[in-house]
Amino acid sequence: MTTTSNSPPTAPHRIELAIGGMTCASCAARIEKKLNRLDGVTATVNYATEKATIRYADAVTPDDLIATVEKTGYTAVLPPPPTPAGATAPVEPVDELRGLRTRLWVSVVLTVPVIVLAMVPAWQFTYWQWLSLTLAAPVVVYGGLPFHRAAWINLRHGAATMDTLVSLGTLAAFGWSLWALFLGDAGMPGMTHPFRFDITRTDGAGNIYLEAAAGVTVFILAGRYFEARAKRTAGAALRALLELGARDVTVLRGGVETRIPVDQLAVGDRFVVRPGEKVATDGLVEEGTSAVDASMLTGESVPVEVGPGDTVVGATINAGGRLVVSATRVGADTQLAQMATLVEQAQTGKAAAQRLADRISGVFVPIVIALAVGTLGWWLGSGAGPTAAFTAAVAVLIIACPCALGLATPTALLVGTGRGAQLGILIKGPEALESTRQVDTVLLDKTGTVTTAG
């Protein structure tokens, strides 16, 4: 019961799942592949936003989708209900970012002397290699713990991701250094790492790679930290958009004015908008005349005159007299909430470049592991011995560690749409953002609205 392509008519339902446990674009590619194997399911998983956008047929239930994600080794939950316009948007937890920052700085402080000692032969004092081991061990174990944990979880599910490469590369380099220090020649007093400009073959028994293990861990940690910070920055733009709305409103009930939170407002309620106040929600003016500043929606700086029978939009500002408005749309149905949804959907979608990067990252890991195994076999077959062969295989794994391949594109799209929202530019989707490279002329009206030319 598998299918690789599903037509939209067979998938009338749409749902978004918040995915947990993803650490690289390979994770997103795996989840997307598993979901798309279900009959009547078309799924797109975005690593940057940690969300899966799924269209599914009647034969599939949300529980089936969540179970499929969990069987793949990740978590999936239904997102919380939409935040009403004007209500305080939930603040993203900062524990993850703070934990990454602490882990990164501890690793940096310990790694710098390891790299300096390895790269400056004049400073390689007696037993310097043992000091390097003492400093590098916490970096590989503590600093690299997120990578090792993710690699182990993926291994239990028979999968390999970018974290597998990071974990294999750093542990192999660290493990080889331990062997060279305790069983090889690297632990001898007075051992040095001089610079060589030839390609003389050695068995590697006197070489240690502690600076490589610690350095790779620090660089990948730094990438994860800046990625998490970029995602928080883009999310802040969405929260700022939602916070444009009013937080409370004065309703008329039985001729008495009562102040209530805006999320308690219902369709049909009559509420008062005094001069200088924000309109609480979309509605129809019943009493009074005034000028309403709608520049946050239209870009028009001149307030618009409204009176009985005219419509007003939530989050616009009453610049004149007192108005009595009947609520027509509340909560997630308001125009402001729909604008926020549009920004979120733009961040969740995928451009063609991101799909290409995800496809490459999905096959990158097994190819690299195959190359490392092939390198090991070739060196063994050439008679170089197991020590030199293992050294070459470790070098392949270390070089292939970076996971920026599947990270740069989704993060750039996420930050681009978020920054656009901060500047008042609503981007319909990543496809629209990507297509701007073909634009040579942009037509705007006096309010800054983009005009479509026929």
C-alpha positions in Angstrom: 0.0 0.0 0.0 2.4 2.6 -1.2 2.3 5.3 -3.7 4.7 8.0 -4.7 2.4 10.5 -6.3 -1.0 11.7 -5.2 -3.3 14.0 -7.0 -4.9 16.9 -5.0 -8.5 15.7 -5.6 -7.8 12.5 -3.6 -6.4 14.5 -0.7 -9.1 16.9 0.4 -8.0 17.4 4.0 -5.1 19.5 5.1 -3.2 19.5 8.4 0.0 20.8 9.8 2.0 18.8 12.3 4.8 20.2 14.6 7.7 17.9 14.1 10.2 17.3 16.9 13.7 15.7 16.9 14.9 16.8 13.5 18.5 17.8 13.4 19.2 18.3 9.7 17.6 18.3 6.3 18.1 14.6 5.9 15.7 14.1 8.8 13.1 16.2 7.0 13.7 14.2 3.8 13.2 10.9 5.7 9.9 12.0 7.3 8.6 13.4 4.0 9.4 10.1 2.2 7.7 8.0 4.8 4.5 10.1 4.8 4.3 10.2 1.0 4.3 6.4 1.0 0.9 6.4 2.6 -2.0 6.1 0.2 -3.7 9.4 -0.5 -1.1 11.5 1.3 1.0 14.4 -0.1 3.4 15.8 2.5 6.0 18.5 2.7 8.3 18.7 5.7 10.3 21.9 6.3 13.3 21.5 8.5 13.6 25.3 9.1 10.1 25.7 10.5 9.9 22.2 12.0 6.5 21.6 10.5 4.9 19.1 8.1 2.2 20.3 5.8 0.1 17.3 4.8 -2.9 16.7 2.5 -4.6 13.4 3.1 -7.6 11.4 1.9 -10.6 10.2 3.9 -8.9 6.8 4.4 -6.2 8.4 6.5 -6.5 10.0 9.9 -4.3 12.4 11.8 -3.4 9.6 14.2 -2.1 7.6 11.3 0.1 10.5 10.2 1.4 11.0 13.8 2.1 7.3 14.1 4.0 7.2 10.9 6.3 10.1 12.0 6.9 8.4 15.4 7.8 5.1 13.7 10.4 7.1 11.8 12.0 8.1 15.1 10.6 11.6 15.6 7.8 13.3 17.4 4.7 14.9 15.9 1.9 16.8 17.5 -1.0 18.9 16.3 -0.1 22.6 16.5 -2.0 24.7 19.1 -5.1 26.6 17.9 -4.4 29.9 16.1 -3.7 32.8 18.3 -6.5 35.4 18.1 -5.5 38.7 16.6 -4.3 41.0 19.4 -3.8 38.3 21.9 -0.4 37.7 23.2 1.4 35.2 20.9 3.2 32.5 22.8 6.9 33.2 23.2 9.2 30.5 21.9 11.1 28.7 24.6 14.7 30.0 24.9 16.0 27.0 26.8 17.2 25.3 23.6 19.0 28.4 22.4 20.5 29.0 25.8 21.6 25.4 26.1 23.3 25.6 22.7 25.0 28.8 23.5 26.4 27.4 26.8 27.5 24.2 25.0 29.2 26.2 22.2 31.1 28.5 24.5 32.4 25.8 26.7 33.5 23.9 23.6 35.2 27.0 22.1 37.2 27.7 25.3 38.5 24.1 25.5 39.1 23.7 21.7 41.2 26.9 21.1 44.3 25.7 23.0 44.0 22.2 21.4 44.1 23.7 17.9 46.9 26.1 18.8 49.1 23.3 20.3 48.5 21.1 17.2 49.2 23.9 14.7 52.2 25.6 16.4 55.1 23.0 16.7 57.2 25.5 18.7 54.6 25.4 21.5 54.4 21.6 21.7 56.1 21.0 25.0 56.7 17.7 26.6 53.5 15.8 27.1 51.5 18.5 25.3 49.5 15.7 23.7 48.1 14.6 27.0 46.9 18.1 27.8 45.2 18.2 24.4 43.4 14.9 25.3 42.3 16.3 28.6 40.8 19.4 26.9 39.4 17.7 23.8 37.6 14.9 25.6 34.8 17.1 27.1 34.3 18.8 23.7 33.8 15.5 21.9 31.6 14.0 24.7 29.7 17.0 26.1 29.8 19.4 23.1 29.0 16.6 20.6 26.3 15.0 22.7 23.4 16.2 20.6 25.0 14.7 17.5 25.8 11.4 19.1 22.3 11.2 20.6 20.7 11.9 17.2 23.0 9.4 15.5 22.0 6.7 18.0 18.3 7.3 17.6 18.6 7.2 13.8 20.7 4.0 14.0 18.0 2.3 16.0 15.6 3.1 13.2 18.0 1.9 10.5 18.7 5.4 9.1 21.6 7.7 8.7 21.6 11.5 8.7 24.1 14.4 8.8 24.4 13.7 12.5 25.6 10.2 11.7 28.5 11.7 9.7 29.3 14.2 12.5 29.2 11.5 15.2 31.2 9.0 13.2 33.8 11.5 12.1 34.5 13.0 15.5 34.3 9.7 17.4 36.6 8.0 14.8 39.1 10.8 15.1 39.0 10.8 18.9 39.1 7.0 19.1 42.1 6.9 16.7 43.8 9.5 18.9 43.2 7.3 22.0 44.7 4.3 20.2 47.7 6.3 19.1 48.3 7.7 22.5 47.9 4.5 24.6 49.0 1.8 22.1 50.9 3.7 19.4 53.8 6.1 19.4 51.9 9.3 20.0 52.1 9.1 23.8 55.9 9.1 23.9 57.5 12.1 25.7 58.7 14.8 23.3 56.3 13.7 20.5 55.6 16.6 18.1 53.5 17.3 15.0 55.8 19.1 12.5 54.5 20.6 9.3 55.4 18.5 6.2 55.3 19.5 2.6 55.7 16.0 1.2 53.3 13.0 0.9 55.5 10.5 2.7 53.3 7.6 3.7 53.2 6.7 7.4 51.2 4.1 9.3 49.5 6.8 11.4 50.5 5.3 14.7 52.2 8.5 15.8 49.4 10.8 14.7 46.6 12.2 16.8 43.5 14.0 15.5 42.2 15.6 18.7 42.2 19.1 17.1 40.1 17.7 14.2 37.6 16.1 16.5 37.2 19.1 18.7 37.3 21.6 15.9 34.6 19.9 13.8 32.4 19.7 16.9 32.8 23.4 17.5 32.1 24.4 13.9 29.0 22.2 13.7 27.8 23.5 17.1 28.2 27.1 15.9 26.2 26.3 12.8 23.4 24.9 14.9 23.4 27.9 17.3 23.2 30.5 14.5 20.5 28.4 12.8 18.4 28.3 16.0 18.9 32.1 16.5 17.9 32.8 12.9 14.7 30.8 13.3 13.8 32.7 16.5 14.4 36.0 14.7 12.0 35.0 11.9 9.4 33.8 14.4 9.6 37.1 16.2 8.4 38.9 13.0 5.3 36.7 13.0 4.6 37.4 16.7 5.1 41.1 16.1 2.5 41.0 13.3 0.0 39.3 15.6 0.6 41.8 18.4 -0.6 44.7 16.2 -4.1 44.0 17.2 -5.9 45.3 20.3 -5.6 43.3 23.6 -9.0 44.3 25.1 -12.3 45.8 24.0 -15.3 47.7 25.4 -18.5 45.8 24.5 -22.1 47.0 24.8 -24.2 44.4 26.6 -27.7 45.6 27.8 -26.6 49.2 27.2 -23.7 48.8 29.6 -20.1 49.2 28.5 -17.9 46.3 29.8 -14.2 45.9 29.2 -13.2 42.3 28.3 -10.2 40.6 26.6 -10.4 40.6 22.9 -10.3 36.8 22.7 -13.7 36.7 24.5 -15.3 38.7 21.7 -17.9 36.8 19.7 -19.5 37.4 16.3 -22.5 39.8 16.6 -21.1 41.5 19.7 -21.4 45.4 19.6 -18.3 47.1 20.8 -17.1 50.7 21.2 -14.1 52.2 19.6 -13.1 55.6 21.1 -10.8 58.1 19.4 -7.2 56.9 19.4 -8.1 53.2 20.1 -7.5 50.3 17.8 -10.5 48.5 16.2 -10.7 45.2 18.1 -11.8 43.0 15.2 -13.3 43.1 11.8 -16.8 44.5 11.9 -19.6 46.8 10.5 -20.0 50.3 11.8 -23.5 50.8 13.3 -23.2 54.2 15.0 -21.0 57.2 14.6 -18.6 58.6 12.0 -14.9 58.9 12.1 -11.6 58.7 10.2 -9.8 55.4 10.4 -6.1 55.0 9.9 -5.7 51.8 7.8 -2.1 52.3 6.7 -1.0 49.1 8.3 -3.1 47.2 5.7 -3.3 49.5 2.7 -0.2 51.7 3.0 -2.4 54.7 2.5 -1.3 57.4 4.9 -4.5 59.4 4.7 -7.2 58.2 7.2 -10.4 56.8 5.5 -13.8 58.3 6.5 -16.2 55.7 7.8 -19.9 55.8 8.9 -22.9 53.6 9.5 -22.8 50.6 7.1 -19.1 50.8 6.4 -16.7 48.0 7.2 -13.7 48.3 9.4 -10.7 46.0 9.9 -9.2 44.9 13.2 -5.9 46.6 14.3 -6.7 49.8 12.4 -6.7 53.0 14.5 -9.7 55.2 15.1 -8.4 58.7 14.5 -11.6 60.7 15.0 -15.0 60.2 16.7 -16.7 57.5 18.7 -17.8 54.4 16.8 -20.1 51.5 17.7 -19.1 48.4 15.6 -20.8 45.0 15.3 -18.2 42.2 15.1 -18.4 40.2 11.9 -15.2 38.1 12.1 -13.2 37.2 15.2 -10.1 35.2 16.1 -8.4 33.3 13.3 -11.0 34.6 10.8 -9.9 38.2 10.9 -7.9 39.8 8.2 -4.9 40.4 10.5 -4.9 36.7 11.5 -5.1 35.7 7.9 -2.1 37.9 7.1 -0.2 36.1 9.8 -1.3 32.7 8.4 -0.1 33.8 5.0 3.4 34.6 6.4 3.5 31.3 8.3 2.5 29.4 5.2 5.2 31.2 3.2 7.8 30.1 5.7 6.5 26.5 5.7 6.5 26.0 1.9 9.4 25.0 -0.2 11.1 26.5 -3.2 12.6 24.5 -6.0 16.1 25.2 -4.7 15.1 23.8 -1.3 13.6 20.7 -2.8 16.8 20.1 -4.7 18.9 20.6 -1.5 16.7 18.2 0.4 17.0 15.5 -2.3 20.8 15.9 -2.3 21.1 15.7 1.5 18.9 12.6 1.5 21.5 10.6 -0.5 24.6 12.5 0.7 25.1 10.6 3.9 24.9 7.0 2.5 27.2 8.0 -0.3 29.8 9.4 2.1 29.7 6.3 4.2 30.1 4.1 1.1 33.1 6.2 0.1 34.7 5.8 3.5 34.2 2.1 3.4 35.5 2.0 -0.2 38.5 4.0 0.9 39.2 1.6 3.7 38.9 -1.4 1.4 41.2 0.2 -1.3 44.0 1.0 1.1 43.8 -2.5 2.6 43.9 -4.0 -0.9 46.9 -1.9 -1.8 48.9 -3.4 1.0 49.2 -0.2 3.1 48.1 -2.0 6.3 45.1 -1.6 8.5 46.5 1.5 10.3 47.0 3.6 7.2 43.7 2.3 5.7 41.7 3.3 8.8 43.4 6.7 8.9 42.3 7.4 5.3 38.7 6.3 6.0 38.6 8.5 9.1 39.8 11.5 6.9 36.8 10.9 4.5 34.3 11.0 7.4 35.8 14.1 9.0 35.9 16.1 5.7 32.2 15.2 5.0 30.9 16.4 8.4 29.3 19.8 7.6 25.6 19.8 7.2 25.2 23.3 5.7 24.0 21.6 2.5 20.5 21.2 3.7 20.5 24.1 6.1 21.4 27.2 4.1 18.5 27.2 1.7 15.6 26.7 4.1 17.1 29.2 6.6 17.5 31.8 3.9 13.9 31.4 2.9 12.7 31.5 6.5 14.6 34.7 7.3 13.7 36.3 4.0 9.9 35.9 4.5 10.2 36.9 8.2 12.2 40.0 7.4 9.6 40.9 4.7 6.9 40.7 7.3 8.8 43.1 9.6 9.0 45.6 6.7 5.3 45.2 5.8 6.0 43.0 2.8 3.8 39.9 2.7 5.4 37.2 0.5 2.8 34.6 -0.6 5.3 31.7 -0.6 8.9 30.7 -1.2 8.1 30.1 -4.9 7.2 33.8 -5.2 10.4 34.8 -3.4 12.5 32.6 -5.6 10.8 33.9 -8.8 11.9 37.4 -8.1 15.3 36.7 -9.7 13.5 36.9 -13.0 11.9 40.3 -12.3 13.3 43.3 -14.1 10.5 45.8 -13.6 8.2 46.3 -10.6 5.1 48.5 -10.9 3.7 50.1 -7.7 0.8 52.4 -7.0 1.0 55.4 -4.7 0.4 53.3 -1.6 3.2 50.8 -2.5 0.9 48.0 -3.6 2.5 45.7 -6.2 0.4 45.9 -9.4 0.1 43.0 -11.8 0.7 44.0 -15.4 -1.3 42.1 -18.1 
